[in-house]
């Protein structure tokens, strides 16, 4: 910390232990509703397979695929991805409610989000 008069002081160090997640989890996007972008948190547990194929996809309410946000193998950990309201072709999608879905191993979870323009 540096004060306005130029004096400084070091704080005590703090040890932090971060353990691997124990379960799959798809978090609620934030902010919701959103404009122009939103953040989606998810976690992948530590399993014996090592890497897990993870896919997060956005759909409209008719079930049509709008955007693939994640499609790759991941190790255990805490992750996030942003969606900017664009489809796979780069076009802005209209205001409305969208569904996002996490698929990893045998785990599937879906949540709703609202885009407001």
Secondary structure, 3 states (H helix, E strand, C coil): CECCCCCECCCCCCCCCCCCCCCCEECCCECCCECCCEEEEEEECCCCCCCEEEEEEEEECCCCEEEEEEEEEECCEEEEEEECCECCCCCECCCEEEEEEEEECCEEEEEEEEECC
